[in-house]
Amino acid sequence: MRFLPWRRNAVSHCLPVPKVALPSLDQSIAQINGMHKGVLRLGVFNSACVTWLPQLVPQFQLDFPGIDVQIYQGSYADICAWVKNGTAEIGFLSNSSALDLDFEPLYDDELVCIAPASYRPARPGCVSAEELRGQPFVSQQSDVDADIQSYFKKNDLHVSSRCYIVDDQSMIAMVACGQGLALMPELMFKEGAASAGCQVLQLEPAAKRTIGLACLSRTALSPAAREFVEHARAFARKR
């Protein structure tokens, strides 16, 4: 029996897929499914949760409505632990706190000093490290403000604190009512957060933290996590 050309093609399309092709086929199917359904767990610190996530997450959910985005807010130390134990697949961190995690920098965030309205710096709009000596401070706990503790250490500042605060909004409120000065990331104010009666002063010398995303390994991220990283990159480039 002799097959006509079109029948030979038809039969070839019905032949079983070779076994060697199945693993790559399974991976492709899994990747396609992963882009449209699943769970993405994010670890995030306070200022990124307040300023970035309300813009970043809704857009991601519009693009991938089948992905269930779960958000875990905590300190730098919390986020590192969550990424390592699998509670979060990726986490927003600063470069100083990412330690041995795989870290991708996204945004340089200047540190600023906030002061009560009655405070008078030597030069309007800025404050030197020397002026901070002897001033009372509103501080965050060490696992929350690693970048600020680094600034104190670098400039040999030994500050006295009467308030130990966890979140940025509480710090602003305590400074506004005269409990001391505070160092904070500028991100809170660039993205529209109100200074609530406080002055926002530039630091001399200047200092910054680098915000980015941390994970166990970028090469091992789920398809949903890889897409979120792409969204975060595009979002950060616009800041």
Phi, psi and omega in degrees: 000142183238126178281137167289157184306315184292328179288325178297319178295318181297318180293321181297328179288342182265354182291148180296150178288131178304144183299329182294339181272345186296316181302315181292327177294316178299318180297319180296317180295316180298321180293318179298315179297320181296335179284341188241350177206156180135192183234135174239119181255124183244135169260138185210141176272170193302308187293326176289325178295322182284323190257321186265313188298324178298339176262323187283314186291314180302321178294319178298319180292328175294320181286328182226073185296341180277354180270123177274107182270120179247132188244130178240114180265138179189189178281171175306315182296320177301312185295317176303314180296319181295320179294320183289326182264003174090000176299320175238141178280321177224155182218143171283129180214169168264159183298331182286344184247356184288338176054239185265011178282159176283113190241131175245113180291143180236325192203133175268122186244115181291147172269143179229163175256132173251141185221156175300156181301333183278350183288138180240101177288161180298323177237129181303134174088354181210163179216138180271159177300324181296324179293337182284342181298133177081356180278143172290145184234147165264120188242156169262161178293153191299331181278358178258324188240052181303324182291323180287320175299324177296322178295316178302315182294316182298325182259014176054047180257126177246095188268151174257133183241142175246351178227134176240111193244153179263315187249158186294320182297322178293323177298314180301317181296319181291323177294317182299328182268012170090019182276356178144183174269170176207149170259136183216160172291141180290340181310320181303324185266331177294327185267017170100003177291139181283141178279355170051050176086007178259154168274142174251113187247139175286145180270143172230115002287155181291157177212158180211164167239155177251118180272141177200189179249136181239146178207177177289317179199125180296332181286344183253010181292149174293159177304321179295318180294321178297320179293322178296320178300318178298318178297318181294321177299312182296320180296315183294326180296336182274351184289000000 
